[in-house]
């Protein structure tokens, strides 16, 4: 699932924020070897990008790293 208006409808991002969010999303998916945009994990990644970007982070590499870290921490809590 791409970063669409459906996912960002509760938070408003300026146009300059969208590009790094998309880059971070793509990089995180590539890192996790996710190719199916409709996969549940892909949707979780998209939501996590939005969540992290909502804190004001705009660097795509830092966004990606924070998303991957959050997912890793979530995985540890579940295990």
N, C-alpha and C positions, 0 to 999 in steps of 0.2 A: 504494500500500500504506500503510495507516494505521500509526501507531505502535502496535503491538500487543504483547501479551506474547511473541509469537514473536521479536520483535526485541530486546526488553529482558530476555530470560530470563537472560542472563549477568551483567547488572548490575541491582542492586536500587535502585530510586528510591523515595523517600518520596512520598506522595500530593501533597504541595505542589510537588514537582518536575515531576510529569506535566503539569499544566496549562500551565506556560510552555513545556514541550517541544512540546506539541501546537500551541500558538500559534506557536512558532517554525517548526515544520514547515509549517503552513498558510501562513504568511507567506513562507517561502522558496519553496514551490511556486508561490504566486501571483506572486512576483517573477520566477520562471523560466517562468511561464506553463505550468505542468504541471497537467494536469487528470486524466490517466489514472493512477489509483493503482497500477496494475500495471506501469507503465512502469519500465524499469530505472533511469532517472535519478531517478525518484521514490523508488525503493527506496534508492538511494545517498544521497539527501537525508535520508531517515529514519535511515539508519545514521550519517550524519555528525552529525545532531542528537543522537543517543544518545552518540556519541563525545565531542562537545563538552560535553554536559550531564554526562558522566562526570568532567569536570575540576572540577565544582562550580558552573559558571555556571548561574544561575537566571533571569536577566533575559531575557525572550523576545526583545526587540529585539536585544540583544547576542548571544544564541544564533543568531538569524537571520543577523546580520551575519557572525559567525564561520564559520557554515556556508557562506554564499555566498563568503566569502573563501577558505576551504579548497577549495571547488570550483573557483574561479577559478585558484588556484595549481596544482591538479591538472591543469587544462586546459592551463596553460602548460607543465608538465613533459611532457605527452603530445605537444604540438605541436612 
